[in-house]
Amino acid sequence: MIPHAVPRMGSVPVLSMLLVIAAFVTSAPAENRGPWVMLGDSITEGFTYPLWVLQSLSEAGRPAPAWVNAGVAGDTAGKMLARLEEDVIQPKPSRVFFSAGINDVVNGESQQFEENVERIFQQLRDEGIPVCVITTTSLGGKHAELTSRLAEMNVFLRRRAGEMGFSVAEVFTPFFDAVQKGLPVLEDDGVHLTLEGYRILATAVLRAIDPEVALSASFEPQAEPGILESWRIRRVGQADPVAEISLPEARPLPSWWQDQERRRGYVMDLKRFAPEAERFQATGEFELPVSNRMIIRVGGKVESLAVDGETFALPESHLKWGIREVGLTRKLGEGKHRVEAVVGEAFFLSLVPEERL
């Protein structure tokens, strides 16, 4: 990653955080319902299709709840089954978007796919949770020969979804057609999606949600709520700062996906300030206009975290790239607060009022 930040020493601004929190505190949620949970692998964890779908719904004036990122890179259906209760059922979703199969095929574990998916579907149906089943994308390059097995798995997904009364977002058919036509929908590894590949995925999911809403022509990710306006960065164990970074960082990144994360408020590629360092101390401040219960959200690599000197234990299961609500809720008083974290070369951290999630 080669992102850019402008080193700027001095006091840490808090106005952006103040305005974001004030907006959350004073505005009522549009609907009182559970979140939508997206269960999947790296194609899900990257969060592109939910961002694009939410942008499209917003531009069309359609309401939508918050999305919970339950995607984990490398996961098969079996691994998703193992964490279903904690990551999917416990958040009490009003809808689940299920996407699996690519890693099952690539890792040679597709023999158990139908059985594991069946158990996932049964548990979600028993919980009374509506499900949208997303058929898989296709494969290219050295993995292209595995596509025939994907086609068989998608027949199963469509059939069981219909029998259980689940909706289907049909991705495989248009995606396979695009690959056959040589369109640039896959990255060089033949597995992960380009932005054009995500256009197909997001279009299918949006059609399953509301067929009257068209996908936004241009993908414009916005800053996540509750990010701190700036971070002061130093090497762990050293007093002198190496940079102060304002968020979202201003300079576009060469990779479209890295640029998506920059625009959301991730701090990217701290090694450009200290190439030899593996860990950094990040310090930021924010201000609350009124006392409120706040949820801490992290992403990327956050090893340790303290707010106003209170240290929080971060579950290992949440130390993934995708943003997670780490189950840390604290009542914070009116006024200024200080956040300190030990982080890797890229990280995300925000604080959001509890009632907004």
Secondary structure, 3 states (H helix, E strand, C coil): CCCCCCCCCCCCCCHHHHHHHHHHHHCCCCCCCCCEEEEECHHHHCCHHHHHHHHHHHHCCCCCCCEEEEECCCCCHHHHHHCHHHHHHCCCCCEEEECCCHHHHHCCCHHHHHHHHHHHHHHHHHCCCCEEEECCCCCCHHHHHHHHHHHHHHHHHHHHHHHHCCEEECCHHHHHHHHHCCCCCECCCCCCECHHHHHHHHHHHHHHHCCCCCCCCCCCCCCCCCECCEEEEEECCCCCEEEEEECCCCCCCCCHHHHHHHHHCCECCHHHCCCCCCCEEEEEEEEECCCEEEEEEEEEEEEEEEECCEEECCCHHHCCCCCEEEEEEEEECCEEEEEEEEEEEEEEEEEEEHHHC
